Amino acid sequence: MLRARRDAAFPRLAARALRRLLHDEPPPLIPRKGERVDSVSEDILLERRLHEQRMLHASVPAAVIAEVERLGLGRRKGFHDQPAARLRRAQVLQRIGGGGRLVGKAAHGGAVEWLRLNSSRLPEVALLGHSNCGKSALLNALSGAPVRNGGIAEVSARAGWTAELGFYRVQPYREAGQKAAVAAGGVEEQSALERNLARKGGGVLLVDTPGYGFAVGDKMQLRQWRKVLQEYLTHSAQLRLAVLLVDATRGVCAEDERVVRFLRRSGVPLLPALTKTDLLSPDDVARAHAVVAQQLERLGLPPVVMPMLSSHFYVGVLSFWRRIVNEIGRQPLRVVQEAEPAADPSAAPRSQKVETGMVADERALYAARTIRKRGKCKRAGAA
């Protein structure tokens, strides 16, 4: 029965493909194989198509090509080799896998809640990006945990699954535990800053943020997520760096541009990074880097070789970690305006009325207008 239906449908599909070819029509916009239909929109598919067209005309610097080859990025022969991926994961564990754990999550509470979760005053690195750009998968890769199942951060193929600020502590192994690994040639020797981060009670706090753009939440939820994210980026005193994760198959979208402008106005240091490079060929990874770098340069960012990585196969993760450490070492503590705590009506005396509406100036103006209106009414009545 199924075979008969397939044989009957084949002529129609072949005729449709032939018409597209003869009339030079573009192929239909469809999600990738294995991608959830409820996690992509027509706009996302169109942005991917436009990104592919830009890649065809991109001029790639030699430094980017060399970096792609050095890291072994892209879909190449044996790229999905699981023994090689396990070896790269072991190297991550030897270098930065110590103490990777969830400290806590915050959806509300403001600066008081952030201070409670980061009582040790560790440097914070915020992971930003569009929904389903790979933030949670990168967190698991940086901790040396399985990317999909059993990691410190919950990963879902459904866009917009992360609905809170998640604070994850990642601490490098101490130097004493590194000697055997360094002697074996598996990892490089730690830098001075990494040794400082590896001290007892040290480390880096990675902050997983809700993805913006298309997501499963309703409009009210999306507004609330946006408000929490903006408050954190504006008022967190321990925030040293914001990492903007850009999907290599999509490029910089309109929401990314708004976030970049907001970060530049807020004075937050920004490091862009290219994710999901395992979905492209090595040449296309280099072209995607060139397109994204050009888009960010138009927004005022300096032209640099961005970190490129594949979290699922642990490719480029160690290089990305070194970039984070270097950026943290270069950035001083921010001077931010502390968010004013919300007024507590229960703290006021019972005899004192708590003003929940207008401020004093507005109340005085309202009283003056009322007096004038009453005076006019009296004069009109006397007349």
N, C-alpha and C positions, 0 to 999 in steps of 0.2 A: 504493500500500500504506500509506504513512505517513498519507496523507489519510484513508483509510478508518478507520485506528486512531484518528485525531484526532476524526473525526465520531462514532465509537462511544463515545469517552470523554467527549465534551461533555455528554450528558444526565446522566451520573453526577456530573460536577463541578458542573453547574448545580443538581442536586437537593441535593448536599451544602451548597452555599452557601445555598440556600433554607432548609434545615433550621437552619443556624446563625442565619440572620436571624430565623426564626420563634421559635426557642427562646432568642434573645438570648445566643448563645454568642460568646465573644471569638474573633477571628481566630487562626489557628494561629501558633505561634512559629517563624518561619523566618529564616535569615540574610538580610542585605541582598544585593542584586543584585551579583554579582561577588565576594562575600566567600567565603573558603575555609571549607568545612564543618568542617575539622579545626582551625580557629582560633577557634571559638566553642563554647560549651557551653550546655546547657539553662539553667543559672543565669544566664549572661550575657544570653541572650535574655529571660529573665524580668525581670532588672534593667532592661533597656531598656523593657519594657512598663510596669513600675512607675514608671520615670522619666517616661514619657509621661503617665501619669495624674497624677503630681504637678505636671507642667507646666500641666495644665488649670486648676489652682486656684492658680497662683503669682501673687503680687502683685509687679509689676516696678517698680523705682524709675525715675524719669525720667532720672537720670544714666546708667543702663544703656542705656536706649532711645537716648539721644543718642549714646553711644559706639558702639553698633551702626550707627547711621546715618552717623556720622563716618567710620568705617572701611570702610563698605560691606560688612558681614559678611552671611553667609547666602546661600541660593540665591535669587537675584533675576535679573531679565532681564539677560543678558550677563555673569553672574558667571563663566562658564567661558570668556570671551573670551580667547583665547591672546595676541593682541597686548597687551591690558591686563596680563595676567600677566607677559609678558616685560618690560613697562615697569616693573612693580613689582620684578621681579627685578633689573633694571638699577639701580634706586634702592638696593636692598640692597647690590649690588656697589659702588656709589659710596660707601656709608656704612660698611659693616662687612664687606665681602667680602675685605679684605686679609689674606693669610696664613692663610686657613682650611685647615687640614691636620691629618691624623692624627699625633699625637705617638707614641702607642703604646697597647698594651692590657695589662691586668693581670688575671689570674684568681687568682693567688696572689702571695705575696711580702710582703704587708702594707706597713707604713710605709716600708720600705727601697725597695720597688719604686715606690711613689707618689712618694717623694722623687727617685728617679732620673728619672722621667718629668716631674717638675715641678722641675727643678734651678734654674730662674729664679725660683722662688717666686711664680708668677703666682696671682692670685685664682682659686679654683675654684668653679664653679657646677655642681651635680649635677642632672641631669634624671631625675626619678623618675616612675613611673606604672605602671599595669597593662599587661600584655602587649598589644601592638598599639594603644597609645594615641597613637602618633605621635612618639615621642622621636627616632628616627633621622631621620625626615622633617623634623622641626624643625631638627635639626643641619644638614642639607643646605640648608634654606631660609636659616638664619642665615649660612651661608657663601656664599650666592648661587649655589650649585650646583644642578643639576637634582635634583629631589626623589627621583625614582624611579631613574634610571639615571645613573651617572657622578658621583654625589656623593661626599663624603668619608666618609659613613657608609652602610653597606650596609642597604638597606631591603627587607623581605620582607613579603608578605601573610600569611605563616605566623607565628602568634603564638609568642613566645618565641625568636625567631631570635638576638637578642643574648644572648650567654652570658658576656661579660666586661665589665670596666670599660674603656671606651674613652675616652682622653684626647684631645680635639680643641682645638687652639689657634685662636682667632678673634681677629684683630687689626684694629681700625679703621684706615682709611687715614690717613696723616699729614695735618696741616692744609694743608701746601703743595700736596698733591695734591687737596685738597677745594675750592680757591678757584674753579676753573672750574665745578664742579658746583653749588656754592652760588650763584654768579652766575647760572647758568642757571635757577635756581629749582627744580631737581629734588629737592634735599635741603635739610634744615635745617642751620644752622651747628652745628659740634660744640660740646659742652659742655666745661668745663674738665677734667672727669674723663675724658671720651673722648679729649681731647688727651693726657692723661697716659697712658692705656692705649695710645695710638697711637705712643708713643715707640719708639725702636729697642729691641728685646728685650722689649717690653711685650705687652699683650693680655690675654685672658681664656681660661682653660682650662675648656671645657665637658666634663663627664663624662657619657657615655652609660652608663646602668646597665641591668642585666638586668631585664626586666619581671617583676613578681610576679603571682601568680594563675595562671590557666589558661595553659599553655604546652605546647610539644612535648616538653620534657624530662621524664625520669622523676623519681620522688620524691627519689632521692639527688642528682640534679643540682639540683633546686629547692632542697633544703636547703643545698647548697654555695653556690648563688647568693645565697641569703638571708644566709648567714654572711659572705660576702665583702662584701655590701652593708652589713650592720650594722657590720662592722669599719671600713669606710671612713668611714661617716657618724659614727662615734664617735671615731676617732683621727686623721683628716686635719686637720692644723693649718692648711692653706691653704683649707679649705672655707669660703666666705663665705656661700653661699646654696644652698638646696635648692628646686628648682622642681618642684611637683607638677602633672603634666599630667593633666587630667581629661577624659575623652571626653564631649563635649557631648550625645551621644545616649544616654549611659548614666548619668551622674551619679557621685556618690561611692559606691564599693563598700566592702565590708567590709574588704578588704585596704588600701584607701586610708585608712580610719579607723585601722587599726593603725599604718600608717606615720606618720600625723599625730601620734598619741599618742607614738610612739617619738621623733620629731623634737623634740617639745615637751619630753620628758624629757631628751633629749640637749642641749638648748639650741641647736639648729641653726635659724637664721632660715629661714622658709618663705614662698614665694610661689606660690600656686595659679594655674593658667592653664587656660583652656578651649580644647580642640583640636577639630578636625574640624567646625568651624562651617559648612563648605560643604555638609554633609549635612542641614542644617535651614533652614527659612525664617527671614527676619530676626526675625519675631515669636517664633518658637520659640527662636532663639538667646538673645533677651532673657529668655524664660521659663526656659530651661535655666540661665542665669546666676543667676537669682533662686533656683532650687531648690538649686543647688550652694552658693551663698553661705549659704543657710539651713542646709544640712547641715554646712558647715564652721564656722558660727557656734556650732552646738551642741557642736562639739568644742573650742571655746575660742578660735577665730581671730576677729580683729576684722572687722567688716563693711566691705569695701572693694570697689571696682570692679576685678574681676580682668582681667588681659589675656585677650583673646579673639582667636583667629587661625585661619587656614587655611593650613597649610604648603604644600599643593599649588598654591595660587594666590597665595602670598606676601601674603596679606591680613592686616594686623595685625602683620607680622613686625617692622617698624621700631619700632612702638609698644612691642612686647614687648622689643626690645633696649634701648630707653630705660629701661624699668622695671628691667631687670636692672642697667644701669649705675648708676641711682640707688640701688638696694638695696645694691650693692657699696660705693658711697661712704658709705653710712650704717652699714655693719657693720664693727666692728673685728676684728682678728685673734682667733681663738678660742684659749682656753687649754684644752688637752686633755691628758689623761693618755696618755702615749706607750705604745703597745703593746709589751709585753716581747718581745724577739726570742727565737725558738725556740732551745733549747739545742743546741749542736753537740757530739755525743758524741765526734767525732774530735779535738776540741781538748783533751780530758782526757789526763793522762799514762797510759801503759800500765799502770803499777802501781796506778793508782787506778780503782776500779770506778765506772762511771757509773750513777747511780740513775735508772732510767726508770719506776719504779712509784710507790711511796708516798713522801711527803715525810718529813722527819725525825721530826716529832711523831707521825705515824701509825705509823712504824716502831718508835718507842720504845713506843707503846701496844701494838702487836702483840707486842713482846718481853716486856713485863710480863705480858700475858695468857698467853703461852706458859709463862713461869716459874711462874705460879700453877697452871696446869693440871698441870705436871710435879710440883709440890709435892703437889697433891692425889692424884696417881697414886701417889707414893711412900708417902704416909701410908696410902692404901688398901691397898697391898701389904704394908706392915708390920703392919697390923691383921690 
